[in-house]
Amino acid sequence: MLSRPVIGIVDDEASMRDALVALLTDNQFDAVPMASIAEFQDAQAHTSFDLVLIDLQLRDESGLELAMSIRRALDIPIVMLTGRGDETDKIVGLEVGADDYVLKPFNPRELIARIRAVLRRYGQPMRPVLDADADSRRVSFGRFVVDQKQRALLGADDQEIPLTNAEYRLLDYFLSRPNVIITRVDLLAELGGDLTKYVDRTVDVLILRLRRKIEENPSKPVHLQTRRGQGYIFVAHDLKRSA
């Protein structure tokens, strides 16, 4: 029999923890409720989580800080829960390492669907990238190399160019679909987020930040181009194998 995915819940509201435990249990997940960062740290020492749900507004603590701490040490997906709908929070949450962002109050079926989608993204093998070396998992374009194993963007002399989690995932997603126009909705669905609000702005901000790191002239991009009224396309005429 397959083991059930283990979902950590970090939320300081007891009623919310109880509701989430019941919801997850009913949908074939094992839920581990925790009220604070300290409780998560204690549980993490002896529990292997498949995904962690984190309340952004923990009492006297920061859910974003916990997300950053998890992302630095562990390769597990993170879904942020919050009652705040500010666009900046959504972008920051994605950039510090969250894989999805769900606003309270949420539709239970939607939350379960989001959790399953994130788990699928982590559990499925990475699609082959055009002209990428299968062993090294590196792909080059222009003067850059993306090391997919290390999740790093390298520039001249193999110097790493810092990318946020959201920026790397956006770049990797484009590299897996070269020369294909991708809509903003599809991009946000891949990154994770509320598809009913802020879709254009959230994606546009991330695109702009990524262009500043990979384009010689961000206002006249060679690789990451806009197709007005359609979406974005990664022009991949110079993707090459890398040893």
C-alpha positions as a Python dict, from the first residue, in 0.01 Angstrom:
ca = {
    (1, 'M'): (0, 0, 0),
    (2, 'L'): (127, 348, -85),
    (3, 'S'): (198, 574, 210),
    (4, 'R'): (-13, 885, 245),
    (5, 'P'): (156, 1222, 192),
    (6, 'V'): (248, 1392, 519),
    (7, 'I'): (136, 1757, 533),
    (8, 'G'): (266, 1989, 802),
    (9, 'I'): (34, 2268, 921),
    (10, 'V'): (191, 2571, 1090),
    (11, 'D'): (-92, 2799, 1211),
    (12, 'D'): (-137, 2963, 1550),
    (13, 'E'): (-519, 2942, 1538),
    (14, 'A'): (-633, 2617, 1698),
    (15, 'S'): (-966, 2620, 1513),
    (16, 'M'): (-790, 2656, 1178),
    (17, 'R'): (-546, 2374, 1261),
    (18, 'D'): (-836, 2147, 1358),
    (19, 'A'): (-1027, 2230, 1039),
    (20, 'L'): (-722, 2166, 822),
    (21, 'V'): (-645, 1836, 994),
    (22, 'A'): (-1002, 1718, 933),
    (23, 'L'): (-996, 1835, 569),
    (24, 'L'): (-661, 1675, 492),
    (25, 'T'): (-746, 1350, 669),
    (26, 'D'): (-1071, 1322, 474),
    (27, 'N'): (-870, 1359, 153),
    (28, 'Q'): (-616, 1086, 223),
    (29, 'F'): (-336, 1296, 371),
    (30, 'D'): (-162, 1260, 707),
    (31, 'A'): (-170, 1597, 883),
    (32, 'V'): (71, 1719, 1150),
    (33, 'P'): (-59, 2039, 1322),
    (34, 'M'): (190, 2285, 1475),
    (35, 'A'): (126, 2622, 1640),
    (36, 'S'): (466, 2785, 1601),
    (37, 'I'): (803, 2780, 1430),
    (38, 'A'): (954, 2609, 1734),
    (39, 'E'): (698, 2328, 1711),
    (40, 'F'): (778, 2285, 1341),
    (41, 'Q'): (1149, 2263, 1418),
    (42, 'D'): (1086, 1999, 1683),
    (43, 'A'): (859, 1796, 1453),
    (44, 'Q'): (1088, 1828, 1152),
    (45, 'A'): (1366, 1655, 1344),
    (46, 'H'): (1172, 1326, 1337),
    (47, 'T'): (909, 1374, 1063),
    (48, 'S'): (958, 1369, 687),
    (49, 'F'): (711, 1621, 546),
    (50, 'D'): (591, 1604, 187),
    (51, 'L'): (450, 1959, 199),
    (52, 'V'): (408, 2234, 458),
    (53, 'L'): (115, 2474, 492),
    (54, 'I'): (228, 2796, 663),
    (55, 'D'): (14, 3082, 792),
    (56, 'L'): (177, 3410, 688),
    (57, 'Q'): (65, 3588, 1004),
    (58, 'L'): (186, 3372, 1289),
    (59, 'R'): (149, 3529, 1635),
    (60, 'D'): (470, 3722, 1712),
    (61, 'E'): (645, 3534, 1428),
    (62, 'S'): (680, 3556, 1052),
    (63, 'G'): (555, 3283, 823),
    (64, 'L'): (782, 3426, 555),
    (65, 'E'): (1084, 3374, 780),
    (66, 'L'): (985, 3012, 831),
    (67, 'A'): (940, 2965, 455),
    (68, 'M'): (1286, 3106, 391),
    (69, 'S'): (1436, 2883, 659),
    (70, 'I'): (1272, 2573, 510),
    (71, 'R'): (1379, 2662, 157),
    (72, 'R'): (1743, 2707, 267),
    (73, 'A'): (1759, 2363, 429),
    (74, 'L'): (1493, 2142, 271),
    (75, 'D'): (1361, 2062, -75),
    (76, 'I'): (993, 2034, 15),
    (77, 'P'): (701, 2233, -124),
    (78, 'I'): (546, 2520, 70),
    (79, 'V'): (194, 2662, 46),
    (80, 'M'): (132, 2993, 224),
    (81, 'L'): (-204, 3064, 389),
    (82, 'T'): (-308, 3420, 464),
    (83, 'G'): (-605, 3645, 507),
    (84, 'R'): (-419, 3934, 348),
    (85, 'G'): (-473, 4001, -22),
    (86, 'D'): (-196, 4253, -77),
    (87, 'E'): (-17, 4200, -408),
    (88, 'T'): (325, 4262, -256),
    (89, 'D'): (270, 3979, -8),
    (90, 'K'): (191, 3743, -295),
    (91, 'I'): (510, 3829, -483),
    (92, 'V'): (729, 3819, -171),
    (93, 'G'): (578, 3487, -69),
    (94, 'L'): (662, 3333, -406),
    (95, 'E'): (1009, 3480, -409),
    (96, 'V'): (1114, 3355, -67),
    (97, 'G'): (1030, 3001, -163),
    (98, 'A'): (655, 2941, -147),
    (99, 'D'): (514, 2718, -420),
    (100, 'D'): (160, 2849, -388),
    (101, 'Y'): (-34, 3119, -206),
    (102, 'V'): (-394, 3068, -85),
    (103, 'L'): (-610, 3341, 68),
    (104, 'K'): (-830, 3281, 371),
    (105, 'P'): (-1115, 3206, 375),
    (106, 'F'): (-1050, 2945, 109),
    (107, 'N'): (-1264, 2691, -67),
    (108, 'P'): (-1169, 2350, 82),
    (109, 'R'): (-1184, 2176, -256),
    (110, 'E'): (-962, 2444, -409),
    (111, 'L'): (-703, 2407, -132),
    (112, 'I'): (-690, 2029, -179),
    (113, 'A'): (-657, 2077, -556),
    (114, 'R'): (-372, 2324, -504),
    (115, 'I'): (-192, 2087, -266),
    (116, 'R'): (-222, 1799, -511),
    (117, 'A'): (-101, 2017, -798),
    (118, 'V'): (208, 2126, -602),
    (119, 'L'): (284, 1767, -501),
    (120, 'R'): (256, 1659, -865),
    (121, 'R'): (503, 1929, -969),
    (122, 'Y'): (753, 1802, -715),
    (123, 'G'): (689, 1435, -779),
    (124, 'Q'): (701, 1432, -1158),
    (125, 'P'): (1036, 1404, -1336),
    (126, 'M'): (1155, 1722, -1500),
    (127, 'R'): (1070, 1746, -1866),
    (128, 'P'): (1370, 1727, -2098),
    (129, 'V'): (1499, 2066, -2205),
    (130, 'L'): (1586, 2131, -2566),
    (131, 'D'): (1958, 2071, -2624),
    (132, 'A'): (2028, 2012, -2255),
    (133, 'D'): (2281, 1753, -2146),
    (134, 'A'): (2100, 1467, -1973),
    (135, 'D'): (2383, 1392, -1728),
    (136, 'S'): (2489, 1741, -1629),
    (137, 'R'): (2139, 1887, -1662),
    (138, 'R'): (2290, 2208, -1789),
    (139, 'V'): (2163, 2427, -2067),
    (140, 'S'): (2323, 2741, -2205),
    (141, 'F'): (2178, 3042, -2382),
    (142, 'G'): (2363, 3357, -2474),
    (143, 'R'): (2634, 3406, -2213),
    (144, 'F'): (2449, 3213, -1943),
    (145, 'V'): (2436, 2855, -1819),
    (146, 'V'): (2152, 2712, -1612),
    (147, 'D'): (2257, 2428, -1385),
    (148, 'Q'): (1927, 2251, -1327),
    (149, 'K'): (2072, 2011, -1073),
    (150, 'Q'): (2193, 2297, -855),
    (151, 'R'): (1902, 2525, -954),
    (152, 'A'): (2149, 2800, -1039),
    (153, 'L'): (2204, 3060, -1311),
    (154, 'L'): (2571, 3102, -1399),
    (155, 'G'): (2726, 3392, -1586),
    (156, 'A'): (3082, 3468, -1692),
    (157, 'D'): (3348, 3246, -1533),
    (158, 'D'): (3073, 3031, -1377),
    (159, 'Q'): (2984, 3308, -1134),
    (160, 'E'): (2639, 3248, -992),
    (161, 'I'): (2379, 3516, -1056),
    (162, 'P'): (2139, 3519, -759),
    (163, 'L'): (1781, 3429, -844),
    (164, 'T'): (1485, 3414, -612),
    (165, 'N'): (1290, 3090, -601),
    (166, 'A'): (1015, 3238, -819),
    (167, 'E'): (1265, 3379, -1072),
    (168, 'Y'): (1442, 3045, -1108),
    (169, 'R'): (1118, 2853, -1149),
    (170, 'L'): (1002, 3102, -1411),
    (171, 'L'): (1326, 3069, -1607),
    (172, 'D'): (1327, 2690, -1582),
    (173, 'Y'): (966, 2678, -1699),
    (174, 'F'): (1050, 2887, -2007),
    (175, 'L'): (1353, 2671, -2086),
    (176, 'S'): (1134, 2361, -2085),
    (177, 'R'): (906, 2527, -2343),
    (178, 'P'): (1133, 2714, -2586),
    (179, 'N'): (975, 2914, -2866),
    (180, 'V'): (625, 2862, -2727),
    (181, 'I'): (398, 3153, -2637),
    (182, 'I'): (282, 3112, -2276),
    (183, 'T'): (-4, 3312, -2125),
    (184, 'R'): (15, 3496, -1795),
    (185, 'V'): (-249, 3265, -1648),
    (186, 'D'): (-43, 2958, -1739),
    (187, 'L'): (268, 3115, -1588),
    (188, 'L'): (96, 3196, -1262),
    (189, 'A'): (-59, 2850, -1249),
    (190, 'E'): (294, 2705, -1273),
    (191, 'L'): (428, 2940, -1005),
    (192, 'G'): (123, 2899, -786),
    (193, 'G'): (-110, 3177, -688),
    (194, 'D'): (-461, 3315, -682),
    (195, 'L'): (-572, 3316, -1044),
    (196, 'T'): (-862, 3552, -974),
    (197, 'K'): (-657, 3857, -872),
    (198, 'Y'): (-339, 4037, -970),
    (199, 'V'): (-253, 3790, -1246),
    (200, 'D'): (-104, 4038, -1492),
    (201, 'R'): (82, 4246, -1236),
    (202, 'T'): (234, 3955, -1043),
    (203, 'V'): (373, 3788, -1354),
    (204, 'D'): (485, 4115, -1511),
    (205, 'V'): (689, 4209, -1204),
    (206, 'L'): (866, 3873, -1204),
    (207, 'I'): (930, 3893, -1579),
    (208, 'L'): (1084, 4238, -1538),
    (209, 'R'): (1313, 4120, -1258),
    (210, 'L'): (1424, 3816, -1456),
    (211, 'R'): (1494, 4027, -1765),
    (212, 'R'): (1722, 4252, -1563),
    (213, 'K'): (1937, 3948, -1489),
    (214, 'I'): (1947, 3771, -1826),
    (215, 'E'): (1909, 4044, -2087),
    (216, 'E'): (2178, 4283, -2212),
    (217, 'N'): (1909, 4546, -2256),
    (218, 'P'): (1596, 4458, -2052),
    (219, 'S'): (1387, 4708, -2248),
    (220, 'K'): (1477, 4528, -2573),
    (221, 'P'): (1492, 4161, -2469),
    (222, 'V'): (1653, 3906, -2698),
    (223, 'H'): (1541, 3595, -2513),
    (224, 'L'): (1243, 3668, -2288),
    (225, 'Q'): (1008, 3850, -2524),
    (226, 'T'): (652, 3977, -2498),
    (227, 'R'): (387, 3887, -2749),
    (228, 'R'): (132, 4162, -2706),
    (229, 'G'): (-213, 4035, -2622),
    (230, 'Q'): (-89, 3675, -2601),
    (231, 'G'): (176, 3634, -2332),
    (232, 'Y'): (550, 3568, -2325),
    (233, 'I'): (791, 3356, -2525),
    (234, 'F'): (1148, 3243, -2459),
    (235, 'V'): (1328, 3270, -2793),
    (236, 'A'): (1568, 2977, -2786),
    (237, 'H'): (1766, 2994, -3107),
    (238, 'D'): (2096, 2958, -2918),
    (239, 'L'): (2025, 2690, -2659),
    (240, 'K'): (2325, 2456, -2648),
    (241, 'R'): (2443, 2141, -2480),
    (242, 'S'): (2683, 2184, -2193),
    (243, 'A'): (2927, 1926, -2060),
}
